[in-house]
Amino acid sequence: MKTVVAKLDLVAELPSGQRKLTVVTLYLPDENGCPEKGCATCQLSITGALNIDQKVHGEDGFQALSMALAYVRFCLISFIQDGGLWYFLDGETEFELSDYFPLYGPSSSI
């Protein structure tokens, strides 16, 4: 069983107005995740509005985790650019990407 590093529950509002519970999960990096290439991997999943199960590669676990977070940000922004919105579980409070990724700049830029 994989160890969860971080989990975020959100409500996604699709362009159609339909809402779906969406769970973002990052797993503990595996330093030997890609032994044939000598690199680490970090597994992530986004289920609900998006169906993503991705293994991100890095030179080491730190880089793999960092790149996995960047990929999550990319996926969340892409959803917004396609007309969707993200909310916290109360369904009223909008999820601001800049609060979770403050050094990247505005939420609308990839």
N, C-alpha and C positions, 0 to 999 in steps of 0.2 A: 504494500500500500504506500502510495506517495505521500510525503509530508507536505501539508499546505503551509506556505509562507504567509500568504495574505489572501483574503477573500472580500469581495465587495458585492453587495446585493443592490441592484438598481431596478427601477421601472423604466422600460423603454416605451416611448410613444412613437409608433410607426407613422409614416406620412399619411396613412389611411385613418389615423386617429386611434387605431387599436393599441392597447397597452399589453405588454408582456413583462413578466418578471424575468430579469436577466442576471446571471451570476458570473462574475469575473473571478477567476481563481489562478493564482500563481503558486507553483510548487517549488520545493527546495531544489536548487541547481544540483545537477549530477556532474561532478568533476570528471568522471570517466564516461560521460554520456555518448561520446562518439570516439571509441577507442581506435578505430581505423584511421581517423584523422588527428588523433591526439588532442581533442578539444572537449569542452564542457557543453552541457545543454541545460536549458531551463524550460520545463513544460508549462504551458498556460492553456486555459480554456475560457471561452465566453459562450455560455449557453442561454437560450431563451430567444431574444430577438436576433441574435447572431449565433451561428453554429461553428465555432472555431475551436479546434484542438490542435495546437501547434507546439512543436519543439524548436526552440530558438538556440542557435549555436553561438559560442563565444570562445575566446582563447582560454578563459578560466571561468569559474563559477560566478564571479563578480560581474564580468562582462556579459555573460549569458543572462543573468538576472536583469542587468541594466537594459540590455537590448529587448528583453521580454517586456519590460515596463514601457519602453518606447513603442513597441508593437501594439500593446494594449491601447496606448494613447492614440496611435494612428487609427486603430479600428473604431474607437469611440468617436473620434473626429470625423471619420469617413461616414459614419452613421448620421451624424448631424448634417454634414454636407449633402447627404442624400435626402434630407428633409425630416429626419427624426429628431427626437428630443430625449434627454435623459433626466430622470427624477430620482430622488431618494425614495425609500419604501413607502413614505406617507403619500406619494403620488402627487404632492403639491409643491414641494420644495425642489426647485430645479438643481440638478447636479452641475456644478461649475467645474469644468476640467482644470481651469487655472488654479483652483484651490488644491488640487491633487498633483498638478504638474506646474508649479509656479515659475520655474526657470525657463520654460519653453515659450512664454509669451502668450498672446491671445489664443483662446480655444479654437478659433476658426482657422488658424494657420497650422499646416502640417509641417 
